[in-house]
């Protein structure tokens, strides 16, 4: 991964948030036919992390609070620019998210992971729990990390 790429936690008021939204649309939603901005219902109660260089968002991941005390959370909307996939940027984003979650005393991070990326999350310490299921027309697995 390029040393000039930075990982930052941002708010929805940050100028990089609009680029995060566009990246999520391009990488995650459009390929499976979900309308743009169709997965933003949890954005206001979430922590947002972006990988960026020269004010350009290259990757993102979102951590949603699932309960009042934010002890239970869900990792959603992980996306990396196509040309940068497989170079460690996604791993760096998730490692940053996990470190942040530990600082916040989060106890649990859940994921609804597309089945084709479960190995990625397993290498980061998540475990598959339960049976496969379909969400937004794509086969997924529940994954979990206890902190």
C-alpha positions in Angstrom: 0.0 0.0 0.0 1.2 3.5 -0.9 2.6 5.4 2.2 0.9 8.6 1.0 -2.6 7.1 1.5 -4.1 8.1 4.8 -7.0 6.5 6.7 -9.3 9.0 8.5 -12.5 8.8 10.4 -14.8 11.4 9.0 -18.3 12.8 9.7 -21.1 13.3 7.2 -20.2 17.0 7.1 -16.7 16.3 5.9 -16.1 17.1 2.1 -14.8 13.5 1.7 -18.2 12.1 2.7 -19.6 12.9 -0.8 -16.8 10.9 -2.4 -17.4 8.1 0.0 -21.0 8.0 -1.1 -20.1 7.9 -4.7 -17.5 5.1 -4.2 -20.1 3.0 -2.4 -22.6 3.5 -5.2 -20.0 2.7 -7.9 -18.4 -0.4 -6.3 -21.2 -1.9 -4.2 -24.6 -0.8 -5.4 -24.6 -0.2 -9.1 -23.1 -3.7 -10.0 -26.1 -5.4 -8.3 -28.8 -3.0 -9.4 -29.5 -1.1 -6.2 -30.3 2.6 -6.8 -27.6 5.1 -5.9 -27.7 6.2 -2.2 -30.0 3.2 -1.5 -28.0 2.0 1.5 -27.5 5.2 3.5 -30.3 4.8 6.1 -27.7 4.1 8.9 -25.1 6.8 7.9 -26.2 9.3 10.6 -25.6 6.7 13.4 -22.4 5.4 12.1 -18.7 6.0 12.1 -17.2 6.5 8.7 -13.6 5.7 7.7 -12.0 6.6 4.4 -8.7 5.9 2.7 -7.6 9.0 0.8 -4.7 10.6 -1.0 -4.6 14.1 -2.4 -8.3 14.7 -1.4 -9.4 11.7 -3.4 -11.3 8.9 -1.6 -9.8 5.5 -2.6 -11.6 3.2 -0.1 -14.2 3.3 2.7 -15.9 1.3 5.4 -18.7 2.2 7.8 -19.3 1.0 11.4 -23.0 1.2 12.5 -24.0 1.4 16.1 -26.6 -1.4 16.7 -27.5 -0.5 20.3 -27.6 2.6 22.6 -24.2 2.1 24.2 -22.6 1.1 20.9 -21.4 -2.1 22.4 -22.8 -4.0 19.4 -21.9 -2.8 15.9 -22.0 -3.8 12.3 -19.3 -3.3 9.6 -21.0 -2.3 6.4 -20.3 -0.8 3.0 -16.6 -1.8 2.6 -15.4 -0.6 -0.8 -12.0 0.0 -2.5 -11.4 1.5 -5.9 -11.2 -1.4 -8.4 -7.7 -0.7 -9.5 -6.5 -0.8 -5.9 -8.2 -4.0 -4.8 -5.9 -6.7 -3.5 -3.1 -4.3 -2.5 -3.8 -4.2 1.3 -5.9 -1.0 1.4 -9.1 -2.9 2.5 -7.1 -4.7 5.2 -5.7 -1.4 6.4 -9.2 0.2 6.6 -10.6 -2.8 8.6 -7.6 -2.8 10.9 -8.2 0.9 11.6 -11.9 0.3 12.2 -11.1 -2.6 14.7 -8.6 -0.4 16.6 -11.2 2.4 16.8 -13.9 0.0 18.0 -11.5 -1.3 20.7 -10.9 2.3 21.9 -14.7 2.9 22.0 -15.1 -0.3 24.1 -17.2 -2.0 21.4 -17.8 -5.6 22.3 -19.0 -7.0 19.0 -18.6 -6.3 15.3 -21.0 -8.1 13.0 -20.8 -8.3 9.2 -23.2 -9.5 6.5 -20.4 -10.4 4.2 -20.9 -11.3 0.5 -19.9 -14.9 0.3 -17.0 -14.3 -2.1 -15.2 -12.1 0.4 -15.5 -14.2 3.6 -11.8 -15.3 3.4 -10.7 -11.7 3.5 -12.6 -11.1 6.8 -11.5 -14.5 8.2 -7.9 -13.4 7.8 -8.7 -10.3 9.8 -10.1 -12.4 12.7 -13.8 -12.6 11.9 -15.7 -15.9 12.1 -18.6 -17.2 10.0 -21.7 -17.9 12.1 -24.9 -19.5 11.0 -26.0 -20.5 7.5 -25.7 -18.6 4.2 -28.5 -16.2 3.4 -29.5 -14.0 0.5 -29.5 -10.2 0.9 -30.1 -7.7 -2.0 -30.0 -10.7 -4.4 -26.5 -11.8 -3.3 -25.4 -14.8 -1.2 -24.0 -13.6 2.2 -22.7 -15.0 5.4 -23.1 -13.7 8.9 -19.6 -13.0 10.4 -18.7 -11.9 13.9 -15.7 -10.6 15.9 -15.9 -10.4 19.7 -13.5 -7.7 21.1 
